[in-house]
Amino acid sequence: MNHLSPTSLIRTPTPTLLTKPTMASIFTVTFSFIVIAFTTIFLLGNSHIHHQSPEWFKNILNNRSQFPSYLFGTKSNNGAGRLFDKKSNSPFLQNGPALAPSASNSPVLQNQNGPALAPSESNSNVTKSSYSTSLPAKKKKMNWLEKMSKCDIYEGKWVRDDSPPLYERGSCRHIDESFNCYLNGRPDYGYEKFRWQPNHCNIPRLDGRKMLRFFRGKRIVYVGDSLNRNMWDSMVCLLTNSVKNKSRVFEASGKTEFKKEGAYAFLFPDYNFSVEYIRSAFLVQESEVPVKNGTKETLRLDLIEKSYGTYKDADVLIFNTGNWWTHEKTSEGKGYYQEGDHVHEKLDVVEAFDRAMATWARWVEANVDPMKTHVFFRSYTLSHFSKGEWNSGGQCDDKEPIKDDKDLLRLDELSPPIPLMLENSLKKVKAPVSYLNVTRMTNYRQDAHPSLYRKPNMTQEEKQEFQTHQDCSHWCLPGVPDTWNQLLFAQLLLQHKQRQWNHTNNVS
């Protein structure tokens, strides 16, 4: 299809006689010019009309991008292919994130034919006109998308940033008590003053209102242990603090303590949107078997959690597991792991973990429609206990992130090596799963845990108890989990832009 340019409409005069159709064309052009001229004079003489005109007219004046790009051109923001204005807090990416960490082959799949998660407002503006996008603009956007898809957003560093957090500390009443370091009396806030900077691209600050519009009509579900609850709390705060009328946000919760079983949800009826959390520490079913003196707990490596059927049709699923596999009964594996009616007398935790992940993968492959649902798996996040473990006086009193890479925790020295176990298991998954590989970035952040600030208005006795039972696994909010959600949204946005680009090219 030939693309017309403005100059292609200019004709060179010739000495031929004017035919009737030519005279008609001249009359049409002349009449159009007169109408445009009088309209322009009228608007210039009545500059107030823009402020008093109907909404549809304002939209036409304001949304220039709906017109052919050769008429209005494209603004440059001093960067190839940027889709956002530096002066705004748009969630659109500068040079964007990768869908896959470069070091990983199978765990992260760039599924071009997957679900088209998109804001409902953006579905109606695609036109079949050859004028819809100029060739330079198309090339620029293609280069931008190509650059984004090659950028590994998980390789980078934490840099100091004095911008305020994405939501003000103490402003979100929905944060679980254990993560609310500000209300629990932590006196320093330096951990809020760092942002993640990928090595080869930039990720802008999130804009909660634009996220809400993007998620209109969608359902997001976090499934996993209390670290995914940490991430869910962050998303809830990002979104609820962006709603003008907070009375239009409704909570539908199960248990109130994050260590217990429960299902939680926040509903945004003005956007027909929900964000939910389902606790499932192992992703497979915790069970009990009868013994001589009653019952004992087991872990069914062959059975998925019973609640899974309730959210298989969600638009976005974010899973995690790992932290509970380090506890004594799981790491030792004596009389704890069960398959069918058989309880293994002894089973290595690495083998047990792999079998549990295989059960989870089979469920995803059999039940989740990859054309509707984006599936993410968030990686293991590192704890920073020093001078002991979580149950033996371990502490995390640092006020700065780790600066030297040689001081980072070595993944192959962890016992058990959960991050390596997880990546090995995910390589075998046949379904399209995107890997939120936040392990390395959390390795630096020894400064951002609740530490002893686990409860508000602590008594002196509680302070002494928490001094030797610090929380060096979860994260303060606002804090590190906000960045996980930033990267999650970056990947969703990139996939949406890629599909939008493909669709525009197909209809052109």
C-alpha positions in Angstrom: 0.0 0.0 0.0 1.4 3.4 -1.0 1.6 5.9 1.8 0.7 9.4 0.8 2.7 12.4 1.9 1.6 16.0 2.0 3.6 16.8 -1.1 2.0 14.0 -3.1 -1.2 16.0 -3.1 0.4 19.0 -5.0 -0.1 19.0 -8.8 2.1 20.9 -11.3 0.0 23.2 -13.6 -0.3 22.2 -17.2 -1.6 24.0 -20.3 -4.4 21.5 -20.8 -8.0 22.8 -21.0 -10.1 22.5 -17.8 -12.6 19.8 -18.0 -15.9 19.8 -16.0 -14.5 17.4 -13.3 -11.5 19.7 -12.9 -13.7 22.8 -12.5 -15.7 20.9 -9.9 -12.5 20.0 -8.0 -11.4 23.6 -8.0 -14.8 24.7 -6.7 -14.6 22.1 -3.9 -11.1 23.1 -2.9 -12.0 26.9 -3.0 -15.1 26.4 -1.0 -13.2 24.3 1.6 -10.6 27.0 1.9 -13.2 29.7 2.5 -14.9 27.6 5.2 -11.6 26.9 7.0 -10.6 30.6 6.8 -13.9 31.9 8.2 -13.8 29.2 10.9 -10.2 30.2 11.9 -11.2 33.9 12.1 -14.3 33.0 14.2 -12.2 30.9 16.7 -9.5 33.6 17.0 -12.2 36.2 17.7 -13.8 34.0 20.3 -11.0 32.5 22.2 -13.2 31.6 25.1 -15.1 28.9 23.1 -12.6 26.2 24.0 -13.6 26.6 27.7 -17.3 26.6 27.1 -17.6 24.1 24.3 -19.1 20.6 24.7 -16.8 17.8 25.9 -16.6 16.1 22.5 -15.3 19.3 21.0 -12.7 19.7 23.7 -11.6 16.2 23.1 -11.1 16.9 19.4 -9.0 19.9 20.2 -6.9 18.2 22.9 -6.4 14.7 21.3 -4.3 15.6 18.3 -2.8 12.1 18.1 -6.1 10.9 16.6 -5.3 12.8 13.4 -2.9 11.7 10.7 0.7 12.2 11.9 1.8 14.0 8.8 -0.7 16.8 9.6 0.6 17.4 13.2 4.0 15.7 13.3 5.4 14.0 16.5 7.0 15.7 19.4 10.5 14.7 20.3 11.4 14.3 24.0 15.1 14.2 23.4 15.1 10.4 23.4 14.4 7.8 20.8 10.9 6.5 21.0 9.9 7.8 24.4 6.2 7.5 25.0 5.9 9.8 27.9 6.5 13.4 28.9 9.3 13.9 31.4 7.1 16.5 33.2 4.4 13.9 33.9 4.3 10.8 36.0 3.1 8.6 33.1 3.8 4.9 33.5 5.0 4.7 29.9 8.6 3.6 29.7 11.8 5.2 28.6 13.5 2.7 26.4 11.6 0.1 28.4 12.3 -3.2 30.1 13.0 -6.7 28.9 10.5 -9.5 29.3 13.4 -11.8 30.1 16.6 -11.6 32.1 19.4 -12.2 29.7 20.9 -14.9 31.8 17.8 -17.0 31.8 16.4 -19.0 28.8 13.3 -20.8 29.8 11.8 -19.3 32.9 10.7 -16.1 31.1 8.8 -16.3 27.9 8.1 -13.4 25.6 4.6 -14.6 24.5 3.7 -12.4 21.5 0.5 -14.3 21.0 -0.7 -14.1 24.6 -3.4 -12.2 26.3 -4.1 -8.6 25.2 -4.3 -6.9 28.5 -5.1 -3.3 27.6 -7.0 -0.3 28.9 -10.5 -0.4 27.5 -10.2 3.2 26.3 -7.4 2.2 23.8 -9.3 -0.3 21.8 -11.3 2.1 19.5 -8.6 4.3 18.0 -7.0 2.0 15.5 -7.8 3.0 12.0 -7.2 1.3 8.7 -6.2 4.5 7.0 -2.8 4.6 5.4 -2.4 8.0 7.1 -2.6 6.5 10.6 1.2 6.5 11.2 3.9 8.1 9.2 6.8 6.1 8.1 9.3 7.9 10.4 7.0 7.6 13.4 6.6 3.9 12.7 10.3 3.4 12.4 10.9 5.3 15.6 8.3 3.3 17.5 9.7 0.0 16.1 13.2 1.0 17.2 11.9 1.9 20.7 10.1 -1.4 21.1 13.2 -3.3 19.9 15.3 -1.4 22.4 12.9 -2.1 25.2 12.7 -5.8 24.5 16.5 -6.2 24.7 16.9 -4.3 27.9 17.3 -6.4 31.0 15.5 -4.5 33.7 16.8 -6.8 36.5 20.5 -5.9 35.9 21.2 -2.6 37.5 21.9 -0.8 40.7 20.2 1.1 43.5 20.8 4.9 43.2 19.9 7.6 45.7 16.8 9.5 44.8 15.3 12.3 47.0 11.9 12.1 45.3 9.1 11.3 47.7 7.9 7.7 47.8 5.1 6.6 45.5 2.7 7.0 48.4 3.4 9.0 51.6 4.5 7.0 54.6 1.6 6.6 57.0 -1.0 7.5 54.4 -2.1 3.9 53.6 -4.2 2.3 56.3 -4.3 -1.0 54.4 -0.6 -1.9 55.0 -0.3 -5.0 57.2 0.9 -3.9 60.6 4.1 -5.9 60.3 5.2 -4.0 57.2 4.3 -0.5 58.4 7.7 0.6 59.7 6.7 4.3 60.0 3.7 3.6 62.4 5.8 1.0 64.2 8.3 3.7 65.2 11.2 3.2 62.9 13.0 6.6 63.2 15.0 6.6 59.9 13.5 6.8 56.4 16.7 6.6 54.3 15.5 3.2 52.9 12.9 5.2 51.0 15.5 7.3 49.2 16.7 4.7 46.6 15.3 3.7 43.3 16.3 0.8 41.0 18.2 1.9 37.9 18.6 -0.7 35.1 22.0 -0.6 33.3 20.7 0.1 29.8 17.3 1.7 30.1 15.1 3.9 32.4 11.9 3.2 34.1 9.7 6.1 35.1 7.8 6.5 38.3 4.5 4.9 38.5 1.3 6.9 38.1 -1.5 5.2 40.0 -4.3 6.9 38.1 -3.0 5.8 34.8 -2.5 2.3 36.2 -6.1 2.2 37.2 -7.2 3.2 33.7 -4.9 0.5 32.3 -6.4 -2.1 34.6 -10.0 -1.2 33.9 -12.2 -4.3 33.8 -9.4 -6.6 35.0 -8.6 -8.9 37.9 -5.2 -9.2 39.4 -4.4 -12.0 41.9 -1.2 -12.5 44.0 -0.8 -16.1 45.1 1.9 -17.2 47.5 3.5 -16.6 51.0 3.6 -13.5 53.1 6.3 -12.0 50.8 3.6 -11.9 48.1 1.3 -10.4 50.7 4.0 -7.7 51.0 3.9 -7.1 47.3 0.1 -7.1 47.2 -0.1 -4.5 50.1 2.2 -2.3 48.0 -0.1 -2.5 44.9 -3.1 -1.8 47.1 -1.5 1.3 48.5 -0.3 2.5 45.1 -3.9 2.3 43.7 -6.1 3.3 46.6 -4.0 6.4 47.2 -4.7 7.3 43.5 -8.4 7.2 43.8 -10.1 10.6 44.3 -13.0 9.2 46.2 -11.6 6.6 48.6 -15.1 5.7 49.8 -15.4 4.0 46.4 -12.8 1.4 47.3 -14.1 -1.6 49.1 -12.3 -4.3 51.1 -13.4 -7.9 51.1 -11.1 -9.8 53.4 -10.6 -13.2 54.9 -8.2 -13.7 57.8 -6.6 -10.6 59.4 -3.2 -12.0 60.1 -0.9 -12.6 57.2 0.6 -15.8 58.7 -2.8 -17.5 58.6 -4.9 -18.9 55.8 -7.0 -16.3 54.0 -8.1 -14.6 50.9 -8.2 -10.8 50.6 -9.5 -8.4 47.9 -9.9 -4.8 47.2 -12.6 -3.8 44.8 -12.5 -0.6 42.6 -16.1 -0.5 41.2 -15.5 2.7 39.3 -13.0 0.8 37.3 -14.6 -2.6 37.4 -11.3 -3.8 38.8 -10.0 -6.0 41.7 -6.6 -6.8 43.2 -6.5 -9.9 45.4 -4.2 -12.0 47.5 -4.5 -15.7 48.2 -2.2 -17.2 50.8 -0.5 -20.4 49.6 3.0 -20.7 51.1 4.0 -23.8 49.2 1.6 -23.6 46.2 0.7 -27.2 47.0 -1.7 -28.5 49.6 -0.9 -28.6 53.3 -2.5 -31.6 54.8 -2.7 -33.9 57.9 -2.4 -37.6 58.4 -3.6 -39.7 61.4 -0.9 -40.9 63.8 -1.0 -42.8 67.1 -1.5 -39.7 69.3 -3.7 -37.7 66.9 -2.6 -36.1 63.6 0.6 -34.7 62.1 1.1 -32.1 59.3 2.2 -33.2 55.9 2.8 -31.5 52.5 1.0 -33.0 49.5 3.5 -32.6 46.7 1.0 -34.1 44.3 -2.0 -31.9 45.0 -2.6 -28.2 44.2 -4.2 -25.9 46.7 -8.0 -26.2 46.7 -8.6 -22.5 46.2 -6.9 -22.4 42.8 -10.0 -23.0 40.8 -11.5 -19.6 42.0 -8.9 -17.5 40.2 -7.8 -19.4 37.1 -9.6 -16.9 34.8 -7.9 -13.8 36.3 -6.2 -11.5 33.9 -2.9 -11.4 35.8 -1.6 -14.0 38.2 1.6 -13.5 40.3 2.9 -16.5 42.1 5.7 -17.0 44.5 7.1 -19.6 46.9 10.4 -20.3 48.6 10.7 -18.8 52.1 8.8 -21.6 53.9 10.9 -24.2 52.3 13.9 -23.1 54.4 12.2 -24.0 57.7 13.3 -27.0 59.7 10.6 -29.6 58.8 10.7 -28.8 55.1 14.5 -28.6 54.8 15.1 -31.8 56.7 12.2 -33.6 54.9 11.7 -36.3 57.6 8.1 -37.8 57.5 6.7 -34.5 56.1 6.3 -34.9 52.3 3.3 -36.9 51.1 2.3 -38.2 47.7 -1.0 -40.2 47.5 -1.3 -42.2 50.7 2.5 -42.5 51.0 4.4 -40.3 53.5 8.1 -40.3 52.6 10.2 -41.2 55.5 13.0 -39.0 54.1 13.0 -36.9 51.0 15.5 -34.3 50.0 14.1 -30.7 49.9 15.5 -30.1 46.4 13.6 -33.1 45.1 10.5 -32.3 47.1 10.5 -28.7 45.8 10.9 -29.8 42.2 7.9 -32.2 42.5 5.8 -29.5 44.1 6.7 -27.1 41.3 5.9 -29.7 38.7 2.4 -30.1 40.2 1.9 -26.4 40.1 3.1 -26.3 36.4 0.7 -29.0 35.4 -2.2 -27.1 36.9 -1.2 -23.9 35.0 -0.8 -25.8 31.7 -4.2 -27.5 32.1 -6.3 -24.7 33.5 -4.9 -21.3 32.6 -5.7 -19.9 29.2 -2.5 -18.2 27.9 -4.6 -16.1 25.5 -6.4 -14.5 28.4 -4.2 -14.6 31.5 -0.6 -13.3 32.1 1.2 -15.6 34.5 4.2 -14.2 36.4 6.4 -16.0 38.9 8.3 -13.7 41.4 11.7 -15.0 42.4 13.0 -15.6 45.9 13.9 -12.5 47.9 16.8 -12.7 50.2 16.9 -12.2 54.0 19.6 -10.3 55.8 20.1 -11.9 59.2 23.4 -11.3 60.9 24.7 -12.7 64.2 22.1 -15.5 64.0 19.0 -16.7 62.1 15.4 -15.6 62.4 14.9 -17.8 65.4 18.3 -17.4 67.1 18.8 -13.7 67.6 19.5 -12.6 64.0 19.5 -8.9 63.4 19.4 -6.4 60.5 20.2 -2.9 61.8 22.0 -1.6 58.7 21.0 1.9 57.4 22.5 1.7 53.9 22.2 -0.8 51.0 25.2 -3.1 50.3 27.5 -1.2 48.0 30.2 -3.7 47.1 29.1 -6.8 45.0 31.6 -9.0 46.8 29.6 -8.4 50.0 26.4 -9.8 48.5 25.1 -13.2 49.7 26.2 -16.0 47.4 23.2 -17.9 46.1 25.1 -21.2 45.8 26.0 -21.0 49.5 22.3 -20.8 50.7 21.0 -23.9 52.4 18.8 -24.9 50.6 19.7 -22.9 47.5 16.1 -21.8 46.8 16.8 -19.3 44.0 18.7 -21.9 42.0 16.1 -24.6 42.7 13.3 -22.3 41.6 15.0 -21.3 38.3 15.8 -25.0 37.6 12.1 -25.9 38.1 10.8 -23.1 36.0 13.0 -24.1 33.0 10.7 -27.2 32.8 7.4 -25.3 32.6 5.8 -25.6 29.2 3.2 -22.8 29.7 4.2 -19.1 29.1 5.4 -17.8 32.4 7.2 -14.4 33.0 9.9 -14.5 35.6 10.1 -11.4 37.9 13.7 -11.9 38.8 14.1 -9.6 41.8 16.6 -11.8 43.7 19.7 -9.8 42.9 18.1 -6.4 43.5 16.9 -7.5 46.9 20.3 -8.9 47.8 21.6 -5.3 48.1 18.8 -4.0 50.4 19.9 -5.0 53.9 18.6 -1.6 55.1 14.9 -2.0 54.1 13.5 -4.7 56.5 11.2 -4.0 59.4 13.9 -5.2 61.8 12.6 -4.8 65.3 9.9 -2.4 64.3 7.2 -5.0 63.9 4.3 -3.6 65.9 3.0 -0.1 66.9 3.1 1.1 70.5 5.4 -1.6 71.7 5.8 -2.1 75.4 9.3 -2.3 76.8 8.9 -6.1 77.1 7.9 -6.4 73.5 10.9 -4.2 72.4 13.2 -6.5 74.2 11.6 -9.6 72.6 11.7 -8.1 69.1 15.3 -7.1 69.7 16.2 -10.8 69.5 13.4 -11.8 67.1 13.8 -9.3 64.3 12.1 -9.4 60.9 14.8 -9.4 58.3 12.8 -11.2 55.6 9.8 -8.9 54.9 10.1 -5.3 53.7 9.0 -1.9 55.0 6.3 -0.1 53.0 6.7 2.3 51.2 9.8 0.4 50.1 11.3 -2.3 48.0 8.1 -4.1 47.0 6.9 -0.9 45.2 9.8 -1.5 42.8 8.6 -5.1 42.2 5.2 -3.7 41.2 6.9 -1.1 39.0 8.7 -3.9 37.1 5.6 -6.0 36.9 3.7 -3.1 35.4 6.6 -2.3 33.0 6.4 -5.8 31.6 2.6 -5.7 31.2 2.9 -2.3 29.5 5.6 -3.5 27.1 3.6 -6.5 26.1 0.5 -4.3 25.5 2.6 -1.9 23.4 4.0 -4.7 21.4 0.6 -6.1 20.6 -0.7 -2.6 19.8 2.1 -2.2 17.4 1.5 -5.6 15.7 -2.2 -4.8 15.4 -1.7 -1.4 13.9 0.7 -2.9 11.3 -1.8 -5.7 10.5 -4.7 -3.3 9.8 -2.5 -0.9 7.9 
